[in-house]
Amino acid sequence: MLHLIERCFGDKLKTGGWLAKLKEMIPSYGQSLIENPALCQRVRAATAEVLNIINVNVREIESDSSLSAVYDLMVIPMWCVGA
């Protein structure tokens, strides 16, 4: 969906003020969550708060072997969710 907006309304994103609104709605827009672990943690924490779920911290899992089984259950292959 975002690619469609970028392709069809690129001029609005650059000069029409859409970019600010898009970044307000999606704070990580245009940034890599893989390359920016701090941003990834902030996005995950905000998402967990909105969804009222526990925010799993990968560092905690790596240091606590009792949590690793829980984490393994949480990592669902994309083919399981129809992507």
Number of C-alpha atoms within 10 A of each C-alpha: 6 9 9 9 12 14 11 11 13 15 12 13 17 12 9 11 11 16 17 13 11 15 12 11 10 11 14 16 13 10 11 11 15 9 9 11 11 11 16 16 16 14 16 16 17 13 14 14 12 9 10 9 10 11 14 16 12 13 8 11 16 12 10 10 10 10 14 15 10 12 15 10 8 10 8 10 9 8 7 7 7 6 6
